[in-house]
Amino acid sequence: MGYLGGMHPLGIPPAQLSDEALLHELANLHETRHDTLRHGSEDALTNHSRRTDELEREYLRRFPDREVSSARLRN
């Protein structure tokens, strides 16, 4: 993997997570975003943003045909 001991610096590589674990991690990150933004260090916010991006990209890769609500679209 290129990381020390094969471990990703921010946790398990997203591609190795089960669908359930991926959704759980995404939910946790979304729940903690506001507190991290307001009270986390710069490094914590950077890591939070990076991990969120990695997991969201993996979600979109796995579920390219996910249902998109027309009510959620913005012009």
mmCIF file of the N, C-alpha and C atoms, coordinates in Angstrom:
data_MODEL
# 
_entry.id   MODEL 
# 
loop_
_atom_site.group_PDB 
_atom_site.id 
_atom_site.type_symbol 
_atom_site.label_atom_id 
_atom_site.label_alt_id 
_atom_site.label_comp_id 
_atom_site.label_asym_id 
_atom_site.label_entity_id 
_atom_site.label_seq_id 
_atom_site.pdbx_PDB_ins_code 
_atom_site.Cartn_x 
_atom_site.Cartn_y 
_atom_site.Cartn_z 
_atom_site.occupancy 
_atom_site.B_iso_or_equiv 
_atom_site.pdbx_formal_charge 
_atom_site.auth_seq_id 
_atom_site.auth_comp_id 
_atom_site.auth_asym_id 
_atom_site.auth_atom_id 
_atom_site.pdbx_PDB_model_num 
ATOM 1   N N  . MET A 1 1  ? 0.814   -1.201 0.000   1.00 0.00 ? 1  MET A N  1 
ATOM 2   C CA . MET A 1 1  ? 0.000   0.000  0.000   1.00 0.00 ? 1  MET A CA 1 
ATOM 3   C C  . MET A 1 1  ? 0.854   1.259  0.000   1.00 0.00 ? 1  MET A C  1 
ATOM 4   N N  . GLY A 1 2  ? 2.088   1.145  0.427   1.00 0.00 ? 2  GLY A N  1 
ATOM 5   C CA . GLY A 1 2  ? 2.920   2.323  0.467   1.00 0.00 ? 2  GLY A CA 1 
ATOM 6   C C  . GLY A 1 2  ? 2.917   3.017  1.818   1.00 0.00 ? 2  GLY A C  1 
ATOM 7   N N  . TYR A 1 3  ? 2.071   2.574  2.740   1.00 0.00 ? 3  TYR A N  1 
ATOM 8   C CA . TYR A 1 3  ? 2.034   3.157  4.069   1.00 0.00 ? 3  TYR A CA 1 
ATOM 9   C C  . TYR A 1 3  ? 2.744   2.219  5.024   1.00 0.00 ? 3  TYR A C  1 
ATOM 10  N N  . LEU A 1 4  ? 3.256   2.763  6.103   1.00 0.00 ? 4  LEU A N  1 
ATOM 11  C CA . LEU A 1 4  ? 3.951   1.986  7.112   1.00 0.00 ? 4  LEU A CA 1 
ATOM 12  C C  . LEU A 1 4  ? 3.076   0.829  7.575   1.00 0.00 ? 4  LEU A C  1 
ATOM 13  N N  . GLY A 1 5  ? 3.555   -0.372 7.411   1.00 0.00 ? 5  GLY A N  1 
ATOM 14  C CA . GLY A 1 5  ? 2.804   -1.545 7.834   1.00 0.00 ? 5  GLY A CA 1 
ATOM 15  C C  . GLY A 1 5  ? 1.538   -1.779 7.033   1.00 0.00 ? 5  GLY A C  1 
ATOM 16  N N  . GLY A 1 6  ? 1.392   -1.112 5.891   1.00 0.00 ? 6  GLY A N  1 
ATOM 17  C CA . GLY A 1 6  ? 0.201   -1.285 5.072   1.00 0.00 ? 6  GLY A CA 1 
ATOM 18  C C  . GLY A 1 6  ? -1.010  -0.534 5.589   1.00 0.00 ? 6  GLY A C  1 
ATOM 19  N N  . MET A 1 7  ? -0.842  0.203  6.681   1.00 0.00 ? 7  MET A N  1 
ATOM 20  C CA . MET A 1 7  ? -1.963  0.917  7.289   1.00 0.00 ? 7  MET A CA 1 
ATOM 21  C C  . MET A 1 7  ? -2.045  2.334  6.738   1.00 0.00 ? 7  MET A C  1 
ATOM 22  N N  . HIS A 1 8  ? -3.222  2.757  6.410   1.00 0.00 ? 8  HIS A N  1 
ATOM 23  C CA . HIS A 1 8  ? -3.495  4.112  5.937   1.00 0.00 ? 8  HIS A CA 1 
ATOM 24  C C  . HIS A 1 8  ? -3.313  5.065  7.121   1.00 0.00 ? 8  HIS A C  1 
ATOM 25  N N  . PRO A 1 9  ? -2.721  6.252  6.932   1.00 0.00 ? 9  PRO A N  1 
ATOM 26  C CA . PRO A 1 9  ? -2.473  7.151  8.065   1.00 0.00 ? 9  PRO A CA 1 
ATOM 27  C C  . PRO A 1 9  ? -3.749  7.613  8.769   1.00 0.00 ? 9  PRO A C  1 
ATOM 28  N N  . LEU A 1 10 ? -4.883  7.566  8.108   1.00 0.00 ? 10 LEU A N  1 
ATOM 29  C CA . LEU A 1 10 ? -6.127  8.018  8.732   1.00 0.00 ? 10 LEU A CA 1 
ATOM 30  C C  . LEU A 1 10 ? -7.092  6.869  8.987   1.00 0.00 ? 10 LEU A C  1 
ATOM 31  N N  . GLY A 1 11 ? -6.610  5.650  8.978   1.00 0.00 ? 11 GLY A N  1 
ATOM 32  C CA . GLY A 1 11 ? -7.477  4.503  9.217   1.00 0.00 ? 11 GLY A CA 1 
ATOM 33  C C  . GLY A 1 11 ? -7.383  3.498  8.089   1.00 0.00 ? 11 GLY A C  1 
ATOM 34  N N  . ILE A 1 12 ? -8.354  2.630  8.040   1.00 0.00 ? 12 ILE A N  1 
ATOM 35  C CA . ILE A 1 12 ? -8.400  1.598  7.004   1.00 0.00 ? 12 ILE A CA 1 
ATOM 36  C C  . ILE A 1 12 ? -8.628  2.260  5.651   1.00 0.00 ? 12 ILE A C  1 
ATOM 37  N N  . PRO A 1 13 ? -7.882  1.860  4.628   1.00 0.00 ? 13 PRO A N  1 
ATOM 38  C CA . PRO A 1 13 ? -8.123  2.432  3.300   1.00 0.00 ? 13 PRO A CA 1 
ATOM 39  C C  . PRO A 1 13 ? -9.590  2.246  2.903   1.00 0.00 ? 13 PRO A C  1 
ATOM 40  N N  . PRO A 1 14 ? -10.205 3.276  2.348   1.00 0.00 ? 14 PRO A N  1 
ATOM 41  C CA . PRO A 1 14 ? -11.630 3.209  2.026   1.00 0.00 ? 14 PRO A CA 1 
ATOM 42  C C  . PRO A 1 14 ? -12.030 2.002  1.184   1.00 0.00 ? 14 PRO A C  1 
ATOM 43  N N  . ALA A 1 15 ? -11.212 1.600  0.229   1.00 0.00 ? 15 ALA A N  1 
ATOM 44  C CA . ALA A 1 15 ? -11.550 0.467  -0.636  1.00 0.00 ? 15 ALA A CA 1 
ATOM 45  C C  . ALA A 1 15 ? -11.630 -0.845 0.132   1.00 0.00 ? 15 ALA A C  1 
ATOM 46  N N  . GLN A 1 16 ? -11.022 -0.897 1.322   1.00 0.00 ? 16 GLN A N  1 
ATOM 47  C CA . GLN A 1 16 ? -11.028 -2.122 2.116   1.00 0.00 ? 16 GLN A CA 1 
ATOM 48  C C  . GLN A 1 16 ? -12.202 -2.190 3.091   1.00 0.00 ? 16 GLN A C  1 
ATOM 49  N N  . LEU A 1 17 ? -12.961 -1.126 3.216   1.00 0.00 ? 17 LEU A N  1 
ATOM 50  C CA . LEU A 1 17 ? -14.105 -1.116 4.128   1.00 0.00 ? 17 LEU A CA 1 
ATOM 51  C C  . LEU A 1 17 ? -15.293 -1.838 3.502   1.00 0.00 ? 17 LEU A C  1 
ATOM 52  N N  . SER A 1 18 ? -16.059 -2.524 4.339   1.00 0.00 ? 18 SER A N  1 
ATOM 53  C CA . SER A 1 18 ? -17.323 -3.088 3.863   1.00 0.00 ? 18 SER A CA 1 
ATOM 54  C C  . SER A 1 18 ? -18.272 -1.928 3.588   1.00 0.00 ? 18 SER A C  1 
ATOM 55  N N  . ASP A 1 19 ? -19.336 -2.189 2.847   1.00 0.00 ? 19 ASP A N  1 
ATOM 56  C CA . ASP A 1 19 ? -20.322 -1.132 2.590   1.00 0.00 ? 19 ASP A CA 1 
ATOM 57  C C  . ASP A 1 19 ? -20.856 -0.570 3.904   1.00 0.00 ? 19 ASP A C  1 
ATOM 58  N N  . GLU A 1 20 ? -21.152 -1.459 4.849   1.00 0.00 ? 20 GLU A N  1 
ATOM 59  C CA . GLU A 1 20 ? -21.684 -1.032 6.148   1.00 0.00 ? 20 GLU A CA 1 
ATOM 60  C C  . GLU A 1 20 ? -20.683 -0.153 6.895   1.00 0.00 ? 20 GLU A C  1 
ATOM 61  N N  . ALA A 1 21 ? -19.423 -0.556 6.911   1.00 0.00 ? 21 ALA A N  1 
ATOM 62  C CA . ALA A 1 21 ? -18.393 0.228  7.601   1.00 0.00 ? 21 ALA A CA 1 
ATOM 63  C C  . ALA A 1 21 ? -18.178 1.577  6.918   1.00 0.00 ? 21 ALA A C  1 
ATOM 64  N N  . LEU A 1 22 ? -18.221 1.595  5.597   1.00 0.00 ? 22 LEU A N  1 
ATOM 65  C CA . LEU A 1 22 ? -18.074 2.847  4.854   1.00 0.00 ? 22 LEU A CA 1 
ATOM 66  C C  . LEU A 1 22 ? -19.189 3.818  5.230   1.00 0.00 ? 22 LEU A C  1 
ATOM 67  N N  . LEU A 1 23 ? -20.428 3.343  5.224   1.00 0.00 ? 23 LEU A N  1 
ATOM 68  C CA . LEU A 1 23 ? -21.561 4.203  5.581   1.00 0.00 ? 23 LEU A CA 1 
ATOM 69  C C  . LEU A 1 23 ? -21.477 4.667  7.029   1.00 0.00 ? 23 LEU A C  1 
ATOM 70  N N  . HIS A 1 24 ? -21.019 3.789  7.917   1.00 0.00 ? 24 HIS A N  1 
ATOM 71  C CA . HIS A 1 24 ? -20.869 4.151  9.332   1.00 0.00 ? 24 HIS A CA 1 
ATOM 72  C C  . HIS A 1 24 ? -19.815 5.250  9.496   1.00 0.00 ? 24 HIS A C  1 
ATOM 73  N N  . GLU A 1 25 ? -18.676 5.090  8.845   1.00 0.00 ? 25 GLU A N  1 
ATOM 74  C CA . GLU A 1 25 ? -17.619 6.111  8.942   1.00 0.00 ? 25 GLU A CA 1 
ATOM 75  C C  . GLU A 1 25 ? -18.072 7.441  8.355   1.00 0.00 ? 25 GLU A C  1 
ATOM 76  N N  . LEU A 1 26 ? -18.771 7.398  7.224   1.00 0.00 ? 26 LEU A N  1 
ATOM 77  C CA . LEU A 1 26 ? -19.279 8.640  6.625   1.00 0.00 ? 26 LEU A CA 1 
ATOM 78  C C  . LEU A 1 26 ? -20.258 9.338  7.563   1.00 0.00 ? 26 LEU A C  1 
ATOM 79  N N  . ALA A 1 27 ? -21.163 8.579  8.159   1.00 0.00 ? 27 ALA A N  1 
ATOM 80  C CA . ALA A 1 27 ? -22.133 9.169  9.086   1.00 0.00 ? 27 ALA A CA 1 
ATOM 81  C C  . ALA A 1 27 ? -21.418 9.806  10.271  1.00 0.00 ? 27 ALA A C  1 
ATOM 82  N N  . ASN A 1 28 ? -20.409 9.128  10.797  1.00 0.00 ? 28 ASN A N  1 
ATOM 83  C CA . ASN A 1 28 ? -19.663 9.667  11.927  1.00 0.00 ? 28 ASN A CA 1 
ATOM 84  C C  . ASN A 1 28 ? -18.940 10.957 11.547  1.00 0.00 ? 28 ASN A C  1 
ATOM 85  N N  . LEU A 1 29 ? -18.312 10.978 10.385  1.00 0.00 ? 29 LEU A N  1 
ATOM 86  C CA . LEU A 1 29 ? -17.614 12.186 9.943   1.00 0.00 ? 29 LEU A CA 1 
ATOM 87  C C  . LEU A 1 29 ? -18.581 13.348 9.740   1.00 0.00 ? 29 LEU A C  1 
ATOM 88  N N  . HIS A 1 30 ? -19.735 13.069 9.158   1.00 0.00 ? 30 HIS A N  1 
ATOM 89  C CA . HIS A 1 30 ? -20.711 14.137 8.945   1.00 0.00 ? 30 HIS A CA 1 
ATOM 90  C C  . HIS A 1 30 ? -21.246 14.666 10.275  1.00 0.00 ? 30 HIS A C  1 
ATOM 91  N N  . GLU A 1 31 ? -21.403 13.777 11.270  1.00 0.00 ? 31 GLU A N  1 
ATOM 92  C CA . GLU A 1 31 ? -21.875 14.201 12.590  1.00 0.00 ? 31 GLU A CA 1 
ATOM 93  C C  . GLU A 1 31 ? -20.847 15.062 13.324  1.00 0.00 ? 31 GLU A C  1 
ATOM 94  N N  . THR A 1 32 ? -19.570 14.818 13.094  1.00 0.00 ? 32 THR A N  1 
ATOM 95  C CA . THR A 1 32 ? -18.524 15.522 13.845  1.00 0.00 ? 32 THR A CA 1 
ATOM 96  C C  . THR A 1 32 ? -17.943 16.723 13.101  1.00 0.00 ? 32 THR A C  1 
ATOM 97  N N  . ARG A 1 33 ? -18.405 16.982 11.896  1.00 0.00 ? 33 ARG A N  1 
ATOM 98  C CA . ARG A 1 33 ? -17.819 18.050 11.074  1.00 0.00 ? 33 ARG A CA 1 
ATOM 99  C C  . ARG A 1 33 ? -17.870 19.420 11.744  1.00 0.00 ? 33 ARG A C  1 
ATOM 100 N N  . HIS A 1 34 ? -19.031 19.797 12.236  1.00 0.00 ? 34 HIS A N  1 
ATOM 101 C CA . HIS A 1 34 ? -19.196 21.141 12.799  1.00 0.00 ? 34 HIS A CA 1 
ATOM 102 C C  . HIS A 1 34 ? -18.262 21.363 13.996  1.00 0.00 ? 34 HIS A C  1 
ATOM 103 N N  . ASP A 1 35 ? -18.201 20.387 14.897  1.00 0.00 ? 35 ASP A N  1 
ATOM 104 C CA . ASP A 1 35 ? -17.314 20.527 16.055  1.00 0.00 ? 35 ASP A CA 1 
ATOM 105 C C  . ASP A 1 35 ? -15.848 20.572 15.637  1.00 0.00 ? 35 ASP A C  1 
ATOM 106 N N  . THR A 1 36 ? -15.481 19.789 14.642  1.00 0.00 ? 36 THR A N  1 
ATOM 107 C CA . THR A 1 36 ? -14.097 19.814 14.163  1.00 0.00 ? 36 THR A CA 1 
ATOM 108 C C  . THR A 1 36 ? -13.769 21.170 13.559  1.00 0.00 ? 36 THR A C  1 
ATOM 109 N N  . LEU A 1 37 ? -14.691 21.717 12.802  1.00 0.00 ? 37 LEU A N  1 
ATOM 110 C CA . LEU A 1 37 ? -14.487 23.036 12.205  1.00 0.00 ? 37 LEU A CA 1 
ATOM 111 C C  . LEU A 1 37 ? -14.339 24.107 13.281  1.00 0.00 ? 37 LEU A C  1 
ATOM 112 N N  . ARG A 1 38 ? -15.201 24.073 14.271  1.00 0.00 ? 38 ARG A N  1 
ATOM 113 C CA . ARG A 1 38 ? -15.199 25.124 15.291  1.00 0.00 ? 38 ARG A CA 1 
ATOM 114 C C  . ARG A 1 38 ? -14.099 24.971 16.329  1.00 0.00 ? 38 ARG A C  1 
ATOM 115 N N  . HIS A 1 39 ? -13.758 23.729 16.684  1.00 0.00 ? 39 HIS A N  1 
ATOM 116 C CA . HIS A 1 39 ? -12.893 23.539 17.845  1.00 0.00 ? 39 HIS A CA 1 
ATOM 117 C C  . HIS A 1 39 ? -11.644 22.702 17.592  1.00 0.00 ? 39 HIS A C  1 
ATOM 118 N N  . GLY A 1 40 ? -11.511 22.136 16.399  1.00 0.00 ? 40 GLY A N  1 
ATOM 119 C CA . GLY A 1 40 ? -10.356 21.289 16.122  1.00 0.00 ? 40 GLY A CA 1 
ATOM 120 C C  . GLY A 1 40 ? -9.139  22.104 15.710  1.00 0.00 ? 40 GLY A C  1 
ATOM 121 N N  . SER A 1 41 ? -7.981  21.500 15.877  1.00 0.00 ? 41 SER A N  1 
ATOM 122 C CA . SER A 1 41 ? -6.747  22.142 15.414  1.00 0.00 ? 41 SER A CA 1 
ATOM 123 C C  . SER A 1 41 ? -6.744  22.167 13.889  1.00 0.00 ? 41 SER A C  1 
ATOM 124 N N  . GLU A 1 42 ? -5.820  22.914 13.331  1.00 0.00 ? 42 GLU A N  1 
ATOM 125 C CA . GLU A 1 42 ? -5.699  22.965 11.873  1.00 0.00 ? 42 GLU A CA 1 
ATOM 126 C C  . GLU A 1 42 ? -5.420  21.574 11.306  1.00 0.00 ? 42 GLU A C  1 
ATOM 127 N N  . ASP A 1 43 ? -4.550  20.816 11.987  1.00 0.00 ? 43 ASP A N  1 
ATOM 128 C CA . ASP A 1 43 ? -4.256  19.451 11.538  1.00 0.00 ? 43 ASP A CA 1 
ATOM 129 C C  . ASP A 1 43 ? -5.492  18.560 11.613  1.00 0.00 ? 43 ASP A C  1 
ATOM 130 N N  . ALA A 1 44 ? -6.264  18.703 12.681  1.00 0.00 ? 44 ALA A N  1 
ATOM 131 C CA . ALA A 1 44 ? -7.480  17.893 12.827  1.00 0.00 ? 44 ALA A CA 1 
ATOM 132 C C  . ALA A 1 44 ? -8.467  18.202 11.710  1.00 0.00 ? 44 ALA A C  1 
ATOM 133 N N  . LEU A 1 45 ? -8.626  19.467 11.388  1.00 0.00 ? 45 LEU A N  1 
ATOM 134 C CA . LEU A 1 45 ? -9.552  19.856 10.324  1.00 0.00 ? 45 LEU A CA 1 
ATOM 135 C C  . LEU A 1 45 ? -9.055  19.356 8.965   1.00 0.00 ? 45 LEU A C  1 
ATOM 136 N N  . THR A 1 46 ? -7.758  19.456 8.730   1.00 0.00 ? 46 THR A N  1 
ATOM 137 C CA . THR A 1 46 ? -7.181  18.955 7.482   1.00 0.00 ? 46 THR A CA 1 
ATOM 138 C C  . THR A 1 46 ? -7.395  17.453 7.353   1.00 0.00 ? 46 THR A C  1 
ATOM 139 N N  . ASN A 1 47 ? -7.125  16.712 8.423   1.00 0.00 ? 47 ASN A N  1 
ATOM 140 C CA . ASN A 1 47 ? -7.311  15.259 8.393   1.00 0.00 ? 47 ASN A CA 1 
ATOM 141 C C  . ASN A 1 47 ? -8.778  14.887 8.225   1.00 0.00 ? 47 ASN A C  1 
ATOM 142 N N  . HIS A 1 48 ? -9.662  15.613 8.898   1.00 0.00 ? 48 HIS A N  1 
ATOM 143 C CA . HIS A 1 48 ? -11.102 15.363 8.793   1.00 0.00 ? 48 HIS A CA 1 
ATOM 144 C C  . HIS A 1 48 ? -11.558 15.583 7.352   1.00 0.00 ? 48 HIS A C  1 
ATOM 145 N N  . SER A 1 49 ? -11.110 16.674 6.757   1.00 0.00 ? 49 SER A N  1 
ATOM 146 C CA . SER A 1 49 ? -11.483 16.982 5.371   1.00 0.00 ? 49 SER A CA 1 
ATOM 147 C C  . SER A 1 49 ? -10.949 15.927 4.410   1.00 0.00 ? 49 SER A C  1 
ATOM 148 N N  . ARG A 1 50 ? -9.706  15.526 4.605   1.00 0.00 ? 50 ARG A N  1 
ATOM 149 C CA . ARG A 1 50 ? -9.081  14.533 3.736   1.00 0.00 ? 50 ARG A CA 1 
ATOM 150 C C  . ARG A 1 50 ? -9.808  13.189 3.834   1.00 0.00 ? 50 ARG A C  1 
ATOM 151 N N  . ARG A 1 51 ? -10.098 12.768 5.055   1.00 0.00 ? 51 ARG A N  1 
ATOM 152 C CA . ARG A 1 51 ? -10.776 11.478 5.235   1.00 0.00 ? 51 ARG A CA 1 
ATOM 153 C C  . ARG A 1 51 ? -12.196 11.528 4.666   1.00 0.00 ? 51 ARG A C  1 
ATOM 154 N N  . THR A 1 52 ? -12.892 12.627 4.883   1.00 0.00 ? 52 THR A N  1 
ATOM 155 C CA . THR A 1 52 ? -14.239 12.771 4.335   1.00 0.00 ? 52 THR A CA 1 
ATOM 156 C C  . THR A 1 52 ? -14.197 12.676 2.818   1.00 0.00 ? 52 THR A C  1 
ATOM 157 N N  . ASP A 1 53 ? -13.257 13.359 2.203   1.00 0.00 ? 53 ASP A N  1 
ATOM 158 C CA . ASP A 1 53 ? -13.120 13.324 0.743   1.00 0.00 ? 53 ASP A CA 1 
ATOM 159 C C  . ASP A 1 53 ? -12.842 11.903 0.253   1.00 0.00 ? 53 ASP A C  1 
ATOM 160 N N  . GLU A 1 54 ? -11.920 11.206 0.913   1.00 0.00 ? 54 GLU A N  1 
ATOM 161 C CA . GLU A 1 54 ? -11.589 9.836  0.514   1.00 0.00 ? 54 GLU A CA 1 
ATOM 162 C C  . GLU A 1 54 ? -12.807 8.922  0.596   1.00 0.00 ? 54 GLU A C  1 
ATOM 163 N N  . LEU A 1 55 ? -13.550 9.026  1.698   1.00 0.00 ? 55 LEU A N  1 
ATOM 164 C CA . LEU A 1 55 ? -14.703 8.146  1.892   1.00 0.00 ? 55 LEU A CA 1 
ATOM 165 C C  . LEU A 1 55 ? -15.844 8.500  0.948   1.00 0.00 ? 55 LEU A C  1 
ATOM 166 N N  . GLU A 1 56 ? -16.059 9.784  0.716   1.00 0.00 ? 56 GLU A N  1 
ATOM 167 C CA . GLU A 1 56 ? -17.122 10.184 -0.215  1.00 0.00 ? 56 GLU A CA 1 
ATOM 168 C C  . GLU A 1 56 ? -16.797 9.740  -1.639  1.00 0.00 ? 56 GLU A C  1 
ATOM 169 N N  . ARG A 1 57 ? -15.543 9.846  -2.043  1.00 0.00 ? 57 ARG A N  1 
ATOM 170 C CA . ARG A 1 57 ? -15.147 9.371  -3.376  1.00 0.00 ? 57 ARG A CA 1 
ATOM 171 C C  . ARG A 1 57 ? -15.363 7.859  -3.500  1.00 0.00 ? 57 ARG A C  1 
ATOM 172 N N  . GLU A 1 58 ? -15.032 7.133  -2.446  1.00 0.00 ? 58 GLU A N  1 
ATOM 173 C CA . GLU A 1 58 ? -15.240 5.685  -2.464  1.00 0.00 ? 58 GLU A CA 1 
ATOM 174 C C  . GLU A 1 58 ? -16.731 5.362  -2.543  1.00 0.00 ? 58 GLU A C  1 
ATOM 175 N N  . TYR A 1 59 ? -17.547 6.091  -1.808  1.00 0.00 ? 59 TYR A N  1 
ATOM 176 C CA . TYR A 1 59 ? -18.994 5.885  -1.863  1.00 0.00 ? 59 TYR A CA 1 
ATOM 177 C C  . TYR A 1 59 ? -19.508 6.092  -3.288  1.00 0.00 ? 59 TYR A C  1 
ATOM 178 N N  . LEU A 1 60 ? -19.093 7.176  -3.915  1.00 0.00 ? 60 LEU A N  1 
ATOM 179 C CA . LEU A 1 60 ? -19.534 7.462  -5.280  1.00 0.00 ? 60 LEU A CA 1 
ATOM 180 C C  . LEU A 1 60 ? -19.017 6.427  -6.276  1.00 0.00 ? 60 LEU A C  1 
ATOM 181 N N  . ARG A 1 61 ? -17.828 5.901  -6.032  1.00 0.00 ? 61 ARG A N  1 
ATOM 182 C CA . ARG A 1 61 ? -17.285 4.852  -6.899  1.00 0.00 ? 61 ARG A CA 1 
ATOM 183 C C  . ARG A 1 61 ? -18.134 3.581  -6.795  1.00 0.00 ? 61 ARG A C  1 
ATOM 184 N N  . ARG A 1 62 ? -18.521 3.240  -5.573  1.00 0.00 ? 62 ARG A N  1 
ATOM 185 C CA . ARG A 1 62 ? -19.299 2.015  -5.362  1.00 0.00 ? 62 ARG A CA 1 
ATOM 186 C C  . ARG A 1 62 ? -20.749 2.142  -5.808  1.00 0.00 ? 62 ARG A C  1 
ATOM 187 N N  . PHE A 1 63 ? -21.284 3.332  -5.672  1.00 0.00 ? 63 PHE A N  1 
ATOM 188 C CA . PHE A 1 63 ? -22.710 3.533  -5.935  1.00 0.00 ? 63 PHE A CA 1 
ATOM 189 C C  . PHE A 1 63 ? -22.936 4.626  -6.982  1.00 0.00 ? 63 PHE A C  1 
ATOM 190 N N  . PRO A 1 64 ? -22.426 4.434  -8.198  1.00 0.00 ? 64 PRO A N  1 
ATOM 191 C CA . PRO A 1 64 ? -22.564 5.478  -9.225  1.00 0.00 ? 64 PRO A CA 1 
ATOM 192 C C  . PRO A 1 64 ? -24.016 5.710  -9.645  1.00 0.00 ? 64 PRO A C  1 
ATOM 193 N N  . ASP A 1 65 ? -24.859 4.718  -9.438  1.00 0.00 ? 65 ASP A N  1 
ATOM 194 C CA . ASP A 1 65 ? -26.261 4.838  -9.839  1.00 0.00 ? 65 ASP A CA 1 
ATOM 195 C C  . ASP A 1 65 ? -27.180 5.090  -8.648  1.00 0.00 ? 65 ASP A C  1 
ATOM 196 N N  . ARG A 1 66 ? -26.623 5.673  -7.585  1.00 0.00 ? 66 ARG A N  1 
ATOM 197 C CA . ARG A 1 66 ? -27.439 5.938  -6.400  1.00 0.00 ? 66 ARG A CA 1 
ATOM 198 C C  . ARG A 1 66 ? -28.621 6.818  -6.786  1.00 0.00 ? 66 ARG A C  1 
ATOM 199 N N  . GLU A 1 67 ? -29.683 6.711  -6.023  1.00 0.00 ? 67 GLU A N  1 
ATOM 200 C CA . GLU A 1 67 ? -30.867 7.524  -6.301  1.00 0.00 ? 67 GLU A CA 1 
ATOM 201 C C  . GLU A 1 67 ? -30.569 8.981  -5.958  1.00 0.00 ? 67 GLU A C  1 
ATOM 202 N N  . VAL A 1 68 ? -30.818 9.865  -6.893  1.00 0.00 ? 68 VAL A N  1 
ATOM 203 C CA . VAL A 1 68 ? -30.610 11.297 -6.681  1.00 0.00 ? 68 VAL A CA 1 
ATOM 204 C C  . VAL A 1 68 ? -31.982 11.950 -6.637  1.00 0.00 ? 68 VAL A C  1 
ATOM 205 N N  . SER A 1 69 ? -32.264 12.619 -5.537  1.00 0.00 ? 69 SER A N  1 
ATOM 206 C CA . SER A 1 69 ? -33.553 13.280 -5.358  1.00 0.00 ? 69 SER A CA 1 
ATOM 207 C C  . SER A 1 69 ? -33.565 14.605 -6.107  1.00 0.00 ? 69 SER A C  1 
ATOM 208 N N  . SER A 1 70 ? -34.593 14.812 -6.912  1.00 0.00 ? 70 SER A N  1 
ATOM 209 C CA . SER A 1 70 ? -34.697 16.082 -7.645  1.00 0.00 ? 70 SER A CA 1 
ATOM 210 C C  . SER A 1 70 ? -34.848 17.258 -6.690  1.00 0.00 ? 70 SER A C  1 
ATOM 211 N N  . ALA A 1 71 ? -35.366 17.012 -5.502  1.00 0.00 ? 71 ALA A N  1 
ATOM 212 C CA . ALA A 1 71 ? -35.510 18.074 -4.508  1.00 0.00 ? 71 ALA A CA 1 
ATOM 213 C C  . ALA A 1 71 ? -34.156 18.527 -3.964  1.00 0.00 ? 71 ALA A C  1 
ATOM 214 N N  . ARG A 1 72 ? -33.114 17.699 -4.152  1.00 0.00 ? 72 ARG A N  1 
ATOM 215 C CA . ARG A 1 72 ? -31.781 18.029 -3.645  1.00 0.00 ? 72 ARG A CA 1 
ATOM 216 C C  . ARG A 1 72 ? -30.901 18.699 -4.690  1.00 0.00 ? 72 ARG A C  1 
ATOM 217 N N  . LEU A 1 73 ? -31.403 18.849 -5.904  1.00 0.00 ? 73 LEU A N  1 
ATOM 218 C CA . LEU A 1 73 ? -30.612 19.463 -6.974  1.00 0.00 ? 73 LEU A CA 1 
ATOM 219 C C  . LEU A 1 73 ? -30.641 20.976 -6.862  1.00 0.00 ? 73 LEU A C  1 
ATOM 220 N N  . ARG A 1 74 ? -29.522 21.578 -7.175  1.00 0.00 ? 74 ARG A N  1 
ATOM 221 C CA . ARG A 1 74 ? -29.435 23.044 -7.180  1.00 0.00 ? 74 ARG A CA 1 
ATOM 222 C C  . ARG A 1 74 ? -29.088 23.495 -8.580  1.00 0.00 ? 74 ARG A C  1 
ATOM 223 N N  . ASN A 1 75 ? -29.634 24.616 -8.970  1.00 0.00 ? 75 ASN A N  1 
ATOM 224 C CA . ASN A 1 75 ? -29.358 25.163 -10.306 1.00 0.00 ? 75 ASN A CA 1 
ATOM 225 C C  . ASN A 1 75 ? -28.106 25.987 -10.315 1.00 0.00 ? 75 ASN A C  1 
# 
